């Protein structure tokens, strides 16, 4: 039986973390959880540390300060490769990604190297977003798809599953972006490696508790990255591959 790791970066997610971990572990006995916490003032790490002491399928790594989503996932992918996992998920801690969907990703790993939970493959499947943010996200994905040439409708999705082969093929240490930019760059790299990508429909529900981590800096970073990736596609499409 294949073994997978669900990587969850956290910053002030104490209100959600115990519930989402318990649901993840219940939906599939193939899964373990790695929480990477950025020294949350609300003591998220303390909650996870107690859970991990009682369950060997729960793991925790802490960092001294808020260091961003992208570097957390790079740390998680490195952990997955070093500890022999067959696949790894990106997933939010706040229930915007429904953990019940996880087996649907796993079932496709025999055919695909990257499975993306897409908000836009069947129209628009987003709940509780203000219209301004919804339009920004939707048209940003169209913009990124047109400029980069990647045939994926939801390039900024944060709900993904990578095969071990995909994790090993990408040189994650070369990534220099966070948030939306990291999500776009990860799909770009897997696509340029010639690996198989599949989008499946999900319903994205805005966070139930806590505060959103989105910022204007992350949005502009993603905007300029898209043009940068376009240039790399012309001159050096393999930049982020091993």
C-alpha positions as CSV (number, residue, x, y, z in Angstrom):
1,X,0.0,0.0,0.0
2,X,1.3,3.4,-1.0
3,X,2.1,5.9,1.8
4,X,1.3,9.6,1.6
5,X,2.0,12.7,3.5
6,X,-0.4,15.7,3.9
7,X,1.7,18.8,4.4
8,X,0.0,21.6,6.2
9,X,1.8,25.0,6.8
10,X,0.4,26.8,9.7
11,X,0.3,30.3,11.3
12,X,-2.3,30.8,14.0
13,X,-4.4,27.8,13.1
14,X,-5.1,26.5,16.6
15,X,-8.8,26.9,16.0
16,X,-8.8,24.4,13.1
17,X,-5.7,22.1,13.3
18,X,-6.9,19.3,15.6
19,X,-10.2,18.8,13.8
20,X,-8.6,18.8,10.3
21,X,-5.9,16.4,11.3
22,X,-8.3,13.9,12.8
23,X,-10.5,14.0,9.7
24,X,-7.5,13.5,7.4
25,X,-6.3,10.4,9.3
26,X,-9.9,9.0,9.3
27,X,-10.5,9.3,5.6
28,X,-7.5,7.2,4.6
29,X,-5.1,4.9,6.5
30,X,-2.5,5.6,3.7
31,X,-2.0,9.1,5.0
32,X,0.2,10.8,7.6
33,X,0.3,14.5,8.4
34,X,3.2,16.9,8.6
35,X,2.4,20.3,10.2
36,X,5.0,23.0,9.6
37,X,4.4,25.8,12.0
38,X,5.9,29.3,11.9
39,X,6.0,30.0,15.6
40,X,2.3,30.8,15.8
41,X,1.4,33.1,18.8
42,X,-1.8,31.1,19.3
43,X,0.3,28.0,20.1
44,X,-0.8,25.9,17.1
45,X,2.5,23.9,17.5
46,X,1.6,23.0,21.1
47,X,-1.7,21.5,20.0
48,X,0.0,19.5,17.3
49,X,2.9,18.4,19.5
50,X,0.4,16.9,22.0
51,X,-1.4,15.1,19.2
52,X,1.9,13.8,17.7
53,X,2.9,12.3,21.1
54,X,-0.3,10.2,21.0
55,X,-0.3,9.3,17.3
56,X,2.8,8.3,15.2
57,X,1.0,9.4,12.0
58,X,1.3,13.0,13.0
59,X,4.5,14.9,12.6
60,X,5.6,18.5,13.5
61,X,8.3,20.8,12.3
62,X,8.6,24.3,13.7
63,X,10.3,27.4,12.4
64,X,11.4,30.5,14.4
65,X,9.3,33.1,12.6
66,X,6.8,33.6,9.8
67,X,8.7,32.4,6.7
68,X,5.9,31.9,4.1
69,X,4.0,29.2,2.4
70,X,6.4,28.4,-0.3
71,X,9.4,27.6,1.9
72,X,7.2,25.5,4.1
73,X,6.2,23.3,1.2
74,X,9.8,23.0,0.1
75,X,10.6,21.8,3.6
76,X,7.7,19.4,3.5
77,X,8.6,17.9,0.1
78,X,12.2,17.4,1.3
79,X,10.8,15.6,4.4
80,X,8.6,13.4,2.2
81,X,11.5,12.4,-0.1
82,X,13.8,11.7,2.8
83,X,11.3,9.6,4.7
84,X,10.1,7.4,1.9
85,X,6.6,8.7,1.2
86,X,5.1,7.7,-2.2
87,X,3.2,10.9,-2.6
88,X,2.6,14.3,-0.9
89,X,-0.3,16.7,-0.6
90,X,-0.4,20.5,-0.3
91,X,-3.4,21.5,1.8
92,X,-4.7,24.4,3.9
93,X,-5.4,24.0,7.6
94,X,-8.6,26.1,7.6
95,X,-11.1,23.7,5.9
96,X,-11.2,25.7,2.7
97,X,-10.0,22.4,1.2
98,X,-12.3,19.5,2.2
99,X,-10.2,16.6,3.6
100,X,-13.0,14.2,2.4
101,X,-11.7,14.8,-1.1
102,X,-8.3,13.3,-0.4
103,X,-9.0,9.7,-1.6
104,X,-10.2,11.1,-5.0
105,X,-6.7,12.4,-5.6
106,X,-5.0,9.2,-4.4
107,X,-7.1,7.1,-6.8
108,X,-5.6,8.9,-9.8
109,X,-1.9,8.5,-8.9
110,X,-1.5,5.4,-11.0
111,X,-2.1,7.5,-14.1
112,X,-0.9,11.0,-13.1
113,X,2.1,12.7,-11.4
114,X,0.3,15.8,-10.3
115,X,-3.4,16.0,-9.4
116,X,-4.8,19.5,-8.9
117,X,-8.0,20.3,-7.0
118,X,-9.5,22.8,-9.4
119,X,-12.0,25.6,-8.5
120,X,-12.5,26.5,-12.2
121,X,-12.6,23.2,-14.2
122,X,-16.4,23.1,-14.0
123,X,-17.4,26.7,-14.0
124,X,-16.6,28.5,-10.7
125,X,-16.7,26.5,-7.5
126,X,-16.0,29.0,-4.7
127,X,-18.1,29.7,-1.6
128,X,-18.0,32.8,0.5
129,X,-15.6,34.9,-1.5
130,X,-16.4,38.6,-2.2
131,X,-17.0,39.2,-5.9
132,X,-13.8,41.3,-6.1
133,X,-11.6,38.5,-4.9
134,X,-13.4,35.9,-7.0
135,X,-12.9,37.9,-10.2
136,X,-9.3,38.6,-9.3
137,X,-8.5,34.9,-8.8
138,X,-10.5,33.7,-11.8
139,X,-9.0,36.2,-14.3
140,X,-5.5,35.8,-12.8
141,X,-5.7,32.1,-13.6
142,X,-6.7,32.9,-17.2
143,X,-3.9,35.4,-17.5
144,X,-1.3,32.9,-16.1
145,X,-2.6,30.1,-18.4
146,X,-2.4,32.3,-21.5
147,X,1.0,33.8,-20.8
148,X,2.7,30.6,-19.7
149,X,1.0,28.2,-22.1
150,X,0.2,25.7,-19.3
151,X,-3.1,23.9,-20.1
152,X,-4.4,24.1,-16.5
153,X,-7.4,26.1,-15.5
154,X,-6.6,26.6,-11.8
155,X,-2.9,27.4,-11.7
156,X,-3.1,29.0,-8.2
157,X,-4.8,26.1,-6.5
158,X,-3.3,25.2,-3.1
159,X,-4.9,21.7,-3.0
160,X,-2.5,19.4,-4.9
161,X,-1.1,15.9,-4.8
162,X,2.3,15.1,-6.2
163,X,3.7,11.7,-6.9
164,X,7.1,10.9,-5.6
165,X,8.5,11.1,-9.1
166,X,7.2,14.6,-9.5
167,X,8.7,15.7,-6.2
168,X,12.1,14.2,-7.1
169,X,12.1,15.7,-10.6
170,X,11.7,19.4,-9.5
171,X,14.5,21.4,-8.0
172,X,12.5,23.0,-5.2
173,X,15.5,24.8,-3.7
174,X,15.6,27.1,-6.7
175,X,12.1,28.5,-6.0
176,X,12.1,32.1,-4.8
177,X,8.4,32.9,-4.6
178,X,5.5,32.5,-2.2
179,X,1.8,32.1,-2.2
180,X,0.1,32.3,-5.6
181,X,3.6,32.5,-7.3
182,X,4.7,29.3,-5.7
183,X,1.6,27.5,-6.9
184,X,2.0,28.6,-10.4
185,X,5.7,27.8,-10.4
186,X,5.2,24.3,-9.1
187,X,2.7,23.4,-11.9
188,X,5.0,25.1,-14.5
189,X,7.9,22.9,-13.3
190,X,6.0,19.6,-13.4
191,X,4.6,20.5,-16.8
192,X,8.1,21.3,-18.2
193,X,9.3,18.0,-16.8
194,X,6.9,16.3,-19.2
195,X,5.0,14.7,-16.4
196,X,1.3,13.9,-16.3
197,X,-1.1,16.5,-14.8
198,X,-4.8,16.1,-14.0
199,X,-7.4,18.6,-12.7
200,X,-10.3,17.4,-10.7
201,X,-13.2,19.6,-9.5
202,X,-13.4,20.7,-5.9
203,X,-15.5,23.2,-4.0
204,X,-13.4,25.8,-2.3
205,X,-15.0,27.2,0.9
206,X,-13.6,30.4,2.5
207,X,-11.9,29.8,5.8
208,X,-14.2,29.0,8.8
209,X,-11.9,30.5,11.5
210,X,-8.9,32.7,11.8
211,X,-7.6,35.3,9.3
212,X,-6.7,35.1,5.6
213,X,-2.9,35.2,4.8
214,X,-3.3,36.9,1.4
215,X,-1.5,40.1,0.7
216,X,-0.9,42.6,-2.2
217,X,2.8,41.6,-2.2
218,X,1.9,38.0,-2.9
219,X,-0.4,39.0,-5.8
220,X,2.2,41.3,-7.5
221,X,4.9,38.7,-7.0
222,X,2.7,36.2,-8.9
223,X,2.0,38.7,-11.7
224,X,5.7,39.3,-12.4
225,X,6.5,35.6,-12.0
226,X,4.1,34.7,-14.9
227,X,6.1,36.9,-17.3
228,X,9.4,35.5,-16.0
229,X,8.2,31.9,-16.6
230,X,7.2,33.0,-20.1
231,X,10.7,34.1,-20.8
232,X,12.1,30.9,-19.3
233,X,9.8,28.9,-21.6
234,X,11.4,30.6,-24.6
235,X,15.0,30.3,-23.5
236,X,15.4,27.8,-20.8
237,X,12.2,25.8,-19.9
238,X,14.2,23.3,-17.7
239,X,15.5,25.9,-15.2
240,X,13.7,24.5,-12.2
241,X,14.3,20.8,-12.9
242,X,16.9,18.4,-11.6
